[in-house]
Amino acid sequence: MMRSCLFLTCKQLGHAIPDDHLLFEPMGKAGWQVKEVPWNAVDVDWKSHHCAVLRSTWDYTTHIEDFLQMTDQIEQSGCKLFNPPKIVRWNGRKTYLGDLASQGISVVPTQYKVSREQISEFFESFETETLVVKPIVGAKSSHIVLVHRNDPASYAKLPRNLQSDYFVQPFIGEIKRSGEMSMIFFGKRFSHAVLKKPSEMDFRTQAEYGAMISRCVPSQRQIEMAQEILNCVEEDLLYARVDVVPQDRGGFVLMELELIEPSLFLTYAPESVEHFVRTFSEMVAGTS
């Protein structure tokens, strides 16, 4: 008998991204009937499904409280959610970067609760000519503001709710020169990695902004460093994406730890589909 697994998406998308479609057939062979459902659909009887997997829920940041309530409802129904609600609550706010830094993880310098009057101080403390202002709850590079030391016009773009809802980092120039590497893990085991290089006219590393994406091979040291980050998370994880900027001497600094709805870049590593399905089956068996 086939068991039911929901892949949660969003209403604006209406269907899973191509990467997700690669999972449907092998999931079926493993005994799972996969169905796509918007995370905020009102007619879903969660308890009638065995599992749900957060996938392309890309609009959750604009409805964060409703989204968190939905994860709680799924858990309370007895439907197993990947990744679990506790992880979603923690990872849904970029304050998790501060948590990881306090545990010794090499994170891009990050400052929270910065007022508009204080913003200029961080050019000196971060030793940079450009600051990046990001929302604490945000995804896919939305609502990011660049502030340049010698460009008064860029200051005018600062959000009014800067101190409560945003944080400040130095702009990492290596992203433009070398790109950002994403390492994908299933069950905290390394699967594959891609390098995302921004276009000449942009700094963002998403394909929709013109970034070039290709498969890459991280060093053993980089894989071990990424696993150290995941070891800071006590809960089991079906999937994780560790976004880093490689540094000299083979290390990196952490940009993001994506545990909610990351693109997994399955098309760049065909064997990763098997990695996902095997890990999913193991984790379901371990909770049944």
Residue, then its C-alpha position, 0 to 999 in steps of 0.5 A: m500500500m502506498r503511503s502519502c507524502l505532501f511536498l509543500t509549495c506556495k500558491q503563487l508557484g502552483h507546482a513544484i520546481p523541476d528539482d522536486h519533480l526528479l524525486f517523484e518517480p523514485m519516491g513512488k518506487a520506494g512506496w510513497q505517493v507524492k502530492e504537491v500542496p500549497w502550505n497555506a491551503v485551507d482544505v488539507d487534512w494533515k492527519s490523513h498523510h504520513c509525512a510532509v516536506l517543506r519545499s518551495t514555500w517561498d512566500y512564507t517570509t511575508h506570512i511568517e506567523d501563519f507559516l509557523q502556526m501551520t508547522d505546529q498544526i502538522e506536528q500536532s496532527g501526527c503527520k511528520l514534518f521535514n524539517p521539524p517545526k522547532i528547526v523552522r522557528w529557529n532557522g526562520r529568523k536570521t538571528y540564528l547566525g548570531d547563535l552559530a557565531s557564539q558557538g565558534i562558527s566562522v560567520v560573516p560579521t553580523q550586527y543586529k538592532v542597528s539604528r539609522e544613526q549608527i549605520s555609519e559606524f560599521f564601515e569602520s568596525f567591519e573595515t568595509e566600504t559597503l554594508v549589506v542591510k538584510p531583513i531578519v525574516g527574508a529569503k532569496s535576496s529580497h529587500i536587501v539594501l546596499v549602503h556605500r560609505n561615500d554615496p549619500a543616496s544609498y543611505a536614503k534607501l535604509p528601511r524605516n524599521l531598520q533597528s527592529d527588523y533588519f541586520v547589518q553585515p559587510f559586503i563580501g567582495e569575494i562573492k563577486r570574484s569567486g562566487e558563493m558555494s552551496m553544499i547540500f547535505f541529506g541526513k547531515r551527510f554530504s551529497h554534492a555542491v554547486l558554485k553560484k557566480p553573480s553576473e557582472m551587473d549584480f551581486r546576488t547569487q540566484a539564477e533569476y538574477g543572472a547568476m551562473i551555477s555549476r557543480c563544484v567539488p569542495s575540499q575535505r576541510q570545507i566539508e568537515m567545516a560544514q559538518e561542524i556547523l550541522n553538528c551545532v543543530e541537535e535535531d535530525l535534518l532531512y536536508a540542509r544547505v550550507d551557503v559559504v564564501p570560500q576563503d584563502r587556505g581552504g576555509f570559508v565564512l558562512m553566509e546562510l544555513e538553509l534548513i527550511e525551503p532551500s533549492l537542492f540543485l538536484t539537476y547538477a548531481p543526478e546521484s543526489v536523488e538517490h541520496f534524498v530518497r534513501t535518507f527520507s526512508e531511513m528517517v521515516a523508518g526511525t520515527s515510525 
